[in-house]
Amino acid sequence: MTRSQPRPAERPGTAPGPPVPRAGTGARRGPSEQTRRRVFLAVGALVERLDHRSVTVDAVARASGVGRSTIYRHWPSRQVLVLEAYSWTTNRVTPLPDTGDVVEDLRVYLSELAFCTSFGGAAPTVAGLLVDALEDAEFAVAFRRVLVGERRRAFATILARGQQRGQVRPDLDRDAAVDALYGALHHRLLMSGQPVDGPFVAALVDVVTRGLVARPADDGSAAAARTRERPRSAD
Amino acid sequence: MTRSQPRPAERPGTAPGPPVPRAGTGARRGPSEQTRRRVFLAVGALVERLDHRSVTVDAVARASGVGRSTIYRHWPSRQVLVLEAYSWTTNRVTPLPDTGDVVEDLRVYLSELAFCTSFGGAAPTVAGLLVDALEDAEFAVAFRRVLVGERRRAFATILARGQQRGQVRPDLDRDAAVDALYGALHHRLLMSGQPVDGPFVAALVDVVTRGLVARPADDGSAAAARTRERPRSAD
């Protein structure tokens, strides 16, 4: 959770909020990059050690060396602080891949997300934030915009690039494809409790990229082939 | 939690629990069909009128005419009662389709589920039960077995029938396909807050059955027109 590399806004997963001068401008548009980094790293470390509900603003202030009032000025609540820190950290460890192949990009990105949710306090943090969102309509807006929205944009970017390269069919409903890919991961993590691991990622990418319908090339049976006669060939 | 074996298995979505003699056998293997029906209908009506957390055993006893002690004998907690009633009701309004065409079966079943989660107290009930499951590991087991498990089995049955008919590719990972289909629905309902409606179902079935990868026929200037050329209508 503490891997470091400076990331300018080269990809859609990047949290908003431009760097502002450290002090004295009065613009107050957001914390400085340095403050965000110190605060978010402190939250990440605390989440790793504690339940995310135990990550108080006081504890973050102590761990980061950033004052309580500064934290409250930029993050209206403990929940939003944990949310933004979680999303920031996730973005750092799931750089948007660009291998030139949409199937490979999806596999890499899903593997990173799966890895990201499979260690430390990640799964309970997502679950806890979701619980908060389900019980608080105002926080739900932030939850959907930051955590869900940034990840959805990353998937959509991969798919759009694939369409530009002619690898993804042009009539694809990208939203539905993102629902299927990202939804499957959260379904396992939160609803079914099944493992979110390599075999899962491989199987999911296979289903969503190739589809589940049999095509003539799938077996040699002429009768079977006739029943699923389609204008396009297999893969 | 107190039921033991499958009912006459007319379909996988059907909740287990055989009818037992109304009284005096001492077997205590489960409530009678009549008791289950009265209790579950009462829970359903209360959930429609109130938040699911307000559905107390006392209120259910009053509304159903079934005694508190009988209810507690068969359902260990208010949570399990709401869970089983919700799943029972969902099964009643989402009969497993068997049209002979796997794409149509998926479309019908997803449409029923989507409809089912789009009215009354359904979405908040699913959300509330999930919150309970995320905060209570013991309840999570029941939640996954009853609510998630029964719906997953229904999808898997549709896919298995499709494989028997040669409509679904034999090498499909059915679990991953169910994750994508069912996960997408829950993702919208709980995570993204997007509508769970007819256009969503049509787009989701299209992605998961056909896949997102462009095939040779998708290329070229007339790609978009040719892509839509299919033996079955897409909606």
Interface residues (C-beta under 8 A of the other chain):
Chain A: V102 V103 A127 G128 L130 V131 L134 E135 A140 R144 V148 R152 L159 G162 G166 Q167 V168 R169 P170 D171 L172 D173 D175 A176 A177 D179 A180 L181 Y182 G183 A184 L185 H186 H187 R188 L190 M191 S192 G193 Q194 F200 A203 L204 D206 V207 V208 T209 R210 G211 L212 V213 A214 R215 D218 D219 S221 A223 A224 T227 R228 E229 R230 P231 R232 S233 D235
Chain B: V102 V103 A127 G128 L130 V131 L134 E135 A140 R144 V148 R152 L159 G162 R165 G166 Q167 V168 R169 P170 D171 L172 D173 D175 A176 A177 D179 A180 L181 Y182 G183 A184 L185 H186 H187 R188 L190 M191 S192 G193 Q194 F200 A203 L204 D206 V207 V208 T209 R210 G211 L212 V213 A214 R215 P216 A217 D218 D219 A223 A224 R226 T227 R228 E229 R230 P231
